[in-house]
Amino acid sequence: MAEIVYPPVIATARTLFRIMDYRFHMEGTEHIPRSGGAVLVSNHISYLDFIFAGLGALPSKRLVRFMAKEEVFKHRISGPLMRGMHHIPVDRGAGAGSYATALRMLKAGEVIGVFAEATISRSFTVKDIKNGAIRMAQATKVPLIPMALWGSQRLWTKGRPKQLTQRHVPITILVGEPLYPKRGDDMGELTSELHTRVSGLLDRAQRTYPEIPQGVWWQPAHLGGTAPTPEEAAAMDAAEAERRKD
């Protein structure tokens, strides 16, 4: 497919990264194959995660096509960009079409990016994950690659004002060894294993981060931060879902 939009977007992002002097630390990028299909599964802590997850694939010279909620594609600014980069809109009420599109692109050798928690984690831990990414990897016989991001929540996350003018923010991107799910494998076991791997990468990213202050909003509760606990975050998500029904 023609790449008219993606390369200039990447060039612009890299320029902004240099201006803002983000301090990137990346490990494991060699696990992303240089050719062929793959499903990349990352944790989700920021509205900017697709940018940084995509950055982790660039050392392998790959462009990631992310599955993202349909509303992003309807925005007057982000919509044309998302469509131009061939990302995949997801209608949460009718996801069969986006799933079929993802399968077609995987079979064509694309890397598909999935945030399997579906929504941003307010607790900055890994929430329960959906099995759609696993099913896609099974159906197309491609590797399933876990990833963890840390630091992006400091720039823009759910329930907090944007802080996009911050400079010198460390951003950690860790890519784990791939899984190769096969048809007939136990879905529960695969989902648990994927959750364990993403959680392990995230824990390592958090514990090796250059800044580990106590009592700050962007640090998880179990590491001394004031972010909601997973239980508190789940209650907040449930309350938000109820408000949307009204």
KAURHU-V343192 format. One record per residue. N is the residue number from 0. RES is the residue in three letters. PHI is phi as a letter, one per 40 degrees, with the letter a starting at -180 (NA if undefined). BURIAL is # if it has 9 or more other ideal C-beta (glycine too) atoms within 8 Angstrom, else .. Layout:
[[N,RES,PHI,BURIAL] [N,RES,PHI,BURIAL]]
//
This chain:
[[0,MET,NA,.] [1,ALA,c,.] [2,GLU,b,.] [3,ILE,c,.] [4,VAL,c,#] [5,TYR,d,#] [6,PRO,d,.] [7,PRO,c,.] [8,VAL,c,#] [9,ILE,c,#] [10,ALA,c,.] [11,THR,c,.] [12,ALA,c,#] [13,ARG,c,.] [14,THR,c,.] [15,LEU,c,.] [16,PHE,c,#] [17,ARG,c,.] [18,ILE,c,.] [19,MET,c,#] [20,ASP,f,.] [21,TYR,c,#] [22,ARG,b,#] [23,PHE,c,#] [24,HIS,b,#] [25,MET,b,#] [26,GLU,b,.] [27,GLY,g,#] [28,THR,c,#] [29,GLU,c,.] [30,HIS,c,#] [31,ILE,c,#] [32,PRO,c,#] [33,ARG,c,.] [34,SER,a,.] [35,GLY,g,.] [36,GLY,c,#] [37,ALA,a,#] [38,VAL,b,#] [39,LEU,b,#] [40,VAL,b,#] [41,SER,b,#] [42,ASN,c,#] [43,HIS,b,#] [44,ILE,b,#] [45,SER,a,#] [46,TYR,c,.] [47,LEU,b,#] [48,ASP,c,#] [49,PHE,c,#] [50,ILE,c,.] [51,PHE,c,#] [52,ALA,c,#] [53,GLY,c,#] [54,LEU,c,#] [55,GLY,c,#] [56,ALA,c,#] [57,LEU,c,#] [58,PRO,d,#] [59,SER,c,#] [60,LYS,g,.] [61,ARG,b,#] [62,LEU,b,#] [63,VAL,c,#] [64,ARG,b,#] [65,PHE,c,#] [66,MET,c,#] [67,ALA,b,#] [68,LYS,c,.] [69,GLU,d,#] [70,GLU,d,.] [71,VAL,c,#] [72,PHE,c,#] [73,LYS,c,.] [74,HIS,c,.] [75,ARG,c,.] [76,ILE,c,.] [77,SER,c,.] [78,GLY,d,#] [79,PRO,d,#] [80,LEU,c,#] [81,MET,c,#] [82,ARG,c,#] [83,GLY,c,#] [84,MET,c,#] [85,HIS,g,#] [86,HIS,c,#] [87,ILE,b,#] [88,PRO,c,#] [89,VAL,b,#] [90,ASP,c,#] [91,ARG,c,.] [92,GLY,c,.] [93,ALA,a,.] [94,GLY,c,#] [95,ALA,c,.] [96,GLY,c,.] [97,SER,c,#] [98,TYR,c,#] [99,ALA,c,.] [100,THR,c,#] [101,ALA,c,#] [102,LEU,c,#] [103,ARG,c,.] [104,MET,c,#] [105,LEU,c,#] [106,LYS,c,.] [107,ALA,c,.] [108,GLY,g,.] [109,GLU,c,#] [110,VAL,c,#] [111,ILE,b,#] [112,GLY,c,#] [113,VAL,b,#] [114,PHE,b,#] [115,ALA,c,#] [116,GLU,c,#] [117,ALA,g,.] [118,THR,b,.] [119,ILE,c,#] [120,SER,c,#] [121,ARG,c,#] [122,SER,c,#] [123,PHE,g,#] [124,THR,b,#] [125,VAL,c,#] [126,LYS,c,#] [127,ASP,d,.] [128,ILE,b,#] [129,LYS,c,.] [130,ASN,c,#] [131,GLY,d,#] [132,ALA,c,#] [133,ILE,c,#] [134,ARG,c,#] [135,MET,c,#] [136,ALA,c,#] [137,GLN,c,#] [138,ALA,c,.] [139,THR,b,#] [140,LYS,f,.] [141,VAL,b,#] [142,PRO,c,#] [143,LEU,b,#] [144,ILE,b,#] [145,PRO,c,#] [146,MET,a,#] [147,ALA,b,#] [148,LEU,b,#] [149,TRP,a,#] [150,GLY,h,#] [151,SER,c,#] [152,GLN,c,#] [153,ARG,c,#] [154,LEU,c,#] [155,TRP,a,#] [156,THR,b,#] [157,LYS,c,.] [158,GLY,g,.] [159,ARG,b,.] [160,PRO,c,.] [161,LYS,c,.] [162,GLN,b,#] [163,LEU,c,.] [164,THR,c,.] [165,GLN,c,#] [166,ARG,b,.] [167,HIS,g,.] [168,VAL,c,#] [169,PRO,c,#] [170,ILE,b,#] [171,THR,b,#] [172,ILE,b,#] [173,LEU,b,#] [174,VAL,b,#] [175,GLY,c,#] [176,GLU,c,.] [177,PRO,c,#] [178,LEU,b,#] [179,TYR,b,.] [180,PRO,c,#] [181,LYS,b,.] [182,ARG,d,.] [183,GLY,g,.] [184,ASP,c,#] [185,ASP,c,.] [186,MET,c,#] [187,GLY,c,.] [188,GLU,c,.] [189,LEU,c,#] [190,THR,c,#] [191,SER,c,.] [192,GLU,c,#] [193,LEU,c,#] [194,HIS,d,#] [195,THR,c,.] [196,ARG,c,#] [197,VAL,c,#] [198,SER,c,#] [199,GLY,c,#] [200,LEU,c,#] [201,LEU,c,#] [202,ASP,c,.] [203,ARG,c,#] [204,ALA,c,#] [205,GLN,c,#] [206,ARG,c,.] [207,THR,b,.] [208,TYR,c,#] [209,PRO,c,.] [210,GLU,b,.] [211,ILE,b,.] [212,PRO,c,.] [213,GLN,c,.] [214,GLY,g,.] [215,VAL,b,.] [216,TRP,c,.] [217,TRP,c,#] [218,GLN,b,#] [219,PRO,c,#] [220,ALA,d,#] [221,HIS,c,.] [222,LEU,b,#] [223,GLY,g,.] [224,GLY,c,#] [225,THR,b,.] [226,ALA,c,#] [227,PRO,d,#] [228,THR,c,#] [229,PRO,d,#] [230,GLU,c,.] [231,GLU,c,#] [232,ALA,c,#] [233,ALA,c,#] [234,ALA,c,.] [235,MET,c,#] [236,ASP,c,#] [237,ALA,c,.] [238,ALA,c,.] [239,GLU,c,.] [240,ALA,c,.] [241,GLU,c,.] [242,ARG,c,.] [243,ARG,c,.] [244,LYS,c,.] [245,ASP,c,.]]
//
